[in-house]
Amino acid sequence: MIKTIIVDDEITSRETIKYLIAEYFSHIEISAEAESVDEAVNVITRYKPDLVFMDIEIKGGTGIQVLKQLNNHDFKLIFITAFNDFAIKAIKFSAIDYILKPINEFEFQSGVERAIAAINKQNNRTSTDSLVVNIESLKDKKLALRTSQEIHLVNFNDIVHCESDNAYTTFYLNTGEKIMVSKGIGEYAELLSEYGFIRPHQSHLVNIEYIKKLDKSEGGYIVLKDKTQIPISGRRRQQLIDILNRM
């Protein structure tokens, strides 16, 4: 049996989760419920669940505060939450599953099936630890970049540009350091677009602050202050020119 705990201060949400578990996942056992930060910390510590469903905003604080108070994150976590753009970005970057309220039963089934697969692989702690780092770092305009060995906290302003190679993205910093992570550039483009980054090409993401000029010859390319040349795709060329003209 897979032991689970439901952390949510809305009774209707807890009842929906319990119903869906009973309907589709007979091998999942609900060990306890909680509706506040303190209760959640207590029951998770006591029952040592395999799976936790948790709302972001609960009585006494947030689900993130619960995670920060726990010594052991060795469980799979699924957030059940009303839309919160900031938190969802941190969750997404940490490979944590989330399901938006009102709960859709098909999304719920898919999320729980992924959780069960992760539990069987015993890889829960890394993603949950990364979430705690990411949710805190984004508040300070920092990005937590996780490699196989380390987690680097990088200021947005220190990122010069990023380059993708299939499922990997390399971050080039103003110190000359390079950090490669195993995530596609598309997810970072979505986050960093709010902080002065543009995507002139499918494989490149550039911090506007480090652009020296745009050369329009031969299809066009960007020249950075360190003389790096970044290609511009044809379909993004005019959009990029318009952005730079507005600066």
matplotlib code that plots the C-alpha trace (Angstrom):
import matplotlib.pyplot as plt

x = [0.0, 1.0, 0.6, -0.7, -1.6, -3.9, -3.0, -5.7, -7.8, -10.8, -13.0, -14.6, -11.1, -10.1, -13.4, -12.8, -9.3, -10.5, -13.3, -10.9, -8.4, -11.2, -12.5, -9.2, -6.4, -7.5, -3.8, -3.5, -4.2, -5.0, -3.1, -4.1, -5.5, -4.3, -5.5, -2.7, 1.1, 1.5, -0.8, 0.8, 4.3, 3.1, 1.2, 3.9, 6.6, 4.4, 3.2, 6.1, 3.9, 5.0, 2.7, 1.5, -1.2, -0.8, -2.4, 0.0, -2.0, -3.2, -4.1, -1.1, 1.0, 1.9, 2.8, 6.4, 6.6, 5.7, 8.5, 11.0, 10.1, 10.5, 13.8, 12.8, 11.5, 11.5, 8.0, 6.4, 4.6, 1.6, 0.3, -3.4, -3.9, -5.7, -3.6, -0.6, 1.7, 4.8, 4.5, 3.6, 6.8, 8.9, 7.0, 7.4, 11.2, 11.5, 9.8, 7.0, 3.5, 0.6, -3.1, -5.2, -8.5, -11.2, -9.8, -10.1, -10.4, -8.3, -5.5, -5.7, -5.4, -2.4, -0.7, -1.1, 0.1, 3.3, 3.7, 3.4, 6.0, 8.3, 7.7, 8.7, 11.9, 12.6, 13.6, 11.3, 13.7, 15.7, 12.8, 11.2, 14.5, 14.9, 11.4, 12.3, 15.4, 13.6, 10.6, 12.9, 15.4, 12.8, 11.7, 15.2, 15.4, 17.7, 17.5, 18.4, 20.3, 20.6, 23.4, 24.1, 26.4, 25.4, 22.7, 23.9, 22.0, 22.4, 21.3, 19.2, 21.4, 24.5, 23.1, 24.5, 22.8, 21.7, 22.1, 20.3, 21.4, 18.4, 17.3, 20.2, 20.7, 24.0, 24.0, 26.8, 27.5, 29.2, 32.0, 32.9, 31.4, 29.2, 26.6, 24.8, 21.5, 19.3, 16.2, 15.1, 15.5, 11.8, 10.9, 13.6, 12.4, 8.9, 10.3, 13.0, 10.9, 9.6, 13.1, 14.5, 15.4, 14.6, 14.7, 16.1, 16.4, 14.9, 18.2, 19.2, 18.0, 19.7, 19.8, 19.0, 21.4, 24.4, 23.4, 25.9, 24.3, 22.0, 23.6, 21.0, 23.2, 22.9, 19.7, 20.8, 22.6, 23.1, 26.5, 26.9, 29.3, 31.7, 31.6, 29.6, 27.4, 23.9, 21.8, 18.4, 15.7, 13.8, 10.4, 11.7, 13.7, 11.1, 9.8, 13.3, 13.9, 10.6, 11.6, 15.0, 13.5, 11.3, 14.3]
y = [0.0, 3.6, 5.8, 9.3, 12.5, 15.3, 18.8, 21.3, 23.8, 23.4, 20.4, 20.2, 19.8, 17.1, 15.2, 15.4, 14.0, 11.2, 10.3, 10.2, 8.1, 5.6, 5.6, 5.0, 4.0, 1.3, 0.6, 4.1, 4.4, 7.8, 7.9, 11.4, 14.8, 18.3, 21.8, 23.9, 24.2, 22.8, 19.9, 19.1, 19.0, 16.8, 14.2, 14.0, 13.5, 10.9, 8.8, 9.1, 9.0, 8.0, 10.6, 14.0, 16.1, 19.7, 23.1, 26.0, 28.3, 26.7, 27.8, 29.3, 29.9, 27.9, 24.5, 25.8, 26.5, 23.0, 21.7, 24.0, 22.6, 19.0, 17.2, 14.5, 15.1, 11.5, 11.5, 12.4, 15.7, 16.9, 20.4, 20.9, 24.6, 27.6, 29.2, 31.1, 32.1, 32.7, 29.5, 27.4, 28.5, 27.4, 24.1, 23.5, 24.1, 21.6, 18.8, 18.8, 17.9, 20.2, 20.1, 23.2, 23.8, 22.9, 19.5, 17.7, 14.0, 13.2, 15.5, 14.0, 10.5, 11.4, 13.2, 10.3, 7.8, 9.9, 10.0, 6.3, 5.8, 8.2, 6.5, 3.1, 4.8, 6.3, 9.7, 12.0, 13.9, 15.7, 17.4, 18.5, 19.9, 21.8, 23.3, 24.8, 26.4, 27.6, 29.2, 31.2, 32.2, 33.5, 36.0, 37.5, 37.3, 34.4, 31.1, 27.8, 25.8, 22.2, 20.0, 16.4, 17.5, 21.0, 23.6, 27.0, 30.2, 32.7, 36.3, 37.0, 40.0, 37.8, 35.7, 36.9, 34.4, 30.7, 28.2, 24.9, 21.5, 19.3, 18.7, 20.6, 24.3, 26.0, 29.3, 31.8, 34.1, 37.5, 35.9, 33.6, 30.6, 28.1, 26.0, 23.2, 21.9, 19.1, 21.2, 22.6, 26.3, 26.8, 26.6, 29.2, 31.5, 31.5, 32.5, 34.9, 36.8, 38.9, 39.9, 41.4, 38.3, 37.8, 34.7, 35.7, 32.0, 28.7, 27.7, 31.0, 33.2, 36.6, 39.2, 42.6, 44.3, 42.5, 43.3, 45.7, 45.8, 44.1, 43.4, 43.2, 41.8, 38.2, 37.5, 39.3, 38.4, 39.9, 41.0, 40.9, 43.1, 40.2, 39.9, 36.7, 36.5, 35.1, 34.2, 35.5, 33.3, 34.8, 34.7, 36.4, 39.1, 41.8, 41.1, 41.5, 44.8, 46.1, 45.3, 46.9, 50.0, 50.5, 50.5]
z = [0.0, -0.7, 2.3, 1.6, 3.5, 2.3, 3.4, 2.5, 4.6, 2.3, 3.3, -0.2, -1.8, 0.7, 0.0, -3.7, -3.4, -1.1, -3.6, -6.6, -4.7, -3.7, -7.2, -9.1, -6.7, -4.3, -3.3, -1.9, 1.8, 3.3, 6.6, 7.8, 6.9, 7.9, 7.3, 8.8, 8.7, 12.2, 11.7, 8.4, 9.9, 12.7, 10.6, 7.9, 10.6, 12.4, 9.5, 7.1, 3.9, 0.4, -1.2, 0.0, -1.6, -0.5, -1.1, -1.4, 0.9, 4.1, 7.6, 9.4, 6.2, 3.1, 1.9, 1.3, 5.1, 5.8, 3.6, 5.2, 8.7, 7.7, 8.1, 5.7, 2.2, 1.2, -0.3, -3.6, -3.5, -5.6, -5.1, -5.4, -5.7, -7.1, -9.8, -8.4, -11.2, -9.1, -7.1, -10.2, -11.9, -9.0, -8.8, -12.6, -12.4, -9.6, -11.4, -8.8, -10.1, -9.5, -10.2, -10.4, -8.6, -9.4, -9.6, -13.0, -12.5, -15.6, -14.6, -11.1, -12.5, -14.6, -11.7, -9.3, -11.9, -12.4, -8.6, -8.2, -10.9, -9.1, -5.8, -7.4, -8.5, -5.1, -6.6, -4.5, -2.3, -4.9, -6.6, -3.3, -2.0, -5.2, -4.8, -1.4, -3.0, -6.1, -4.3, -2.1, -4.7, -7.2, -4.6, -4.8, -8.6, -8.5, -10.4, -8.8, -11.4, -10.5, -12.0, -11.1, -8.3, -7.2, -7.0, -8.2, -7.1, -9.9, -10.0, -13.1, -13.9, -14.0, -16.8, -20.2, -22.4, -22.6, -25.3, -25.7, -27.0, -27.2, -23.6, -22.1, -21.5, -20.9, -18.9, -19.7, -16.8, -16.7, -14.6, -17.6, -15.8, -17.7, -16.0, -17.9, -16.7, -18.0, -18.9, -22.2, -22.9, -23.5, -19.8, -18.9, -21.7, -20.2, -16.7, -17.8, -20.3, -17.4, -16.5, -19.6, -21.6, -25.3, -27.5, -30.9, -31.9, -30.9, -29.3, -27.7, -24.8, -24.3, -21.5, -23.2, -20.8, -22.5, -26.1, -27.9, -31.3, -33.8, -37.2, -39.9, -42.6, -43.9, -42.0, -38.9, -35.7, -32.2, -31.0, -27.2, -25.2, -25.0, -28.8, -28.8, -31.9, -31.5, -34.6, -35.2, -36.8, -39.7, -38.0, -34.8, -36.6, -36.9, -33.4, -32.0, -33.9, -32.5, -28.9, -29.3, -30.9, -27.9, -25.5]

ax = plt.figure().add_subplot(projection="3d")
ax.plot(x, y, z, "-o")
ax.set_aspect("equal")
plt.show()
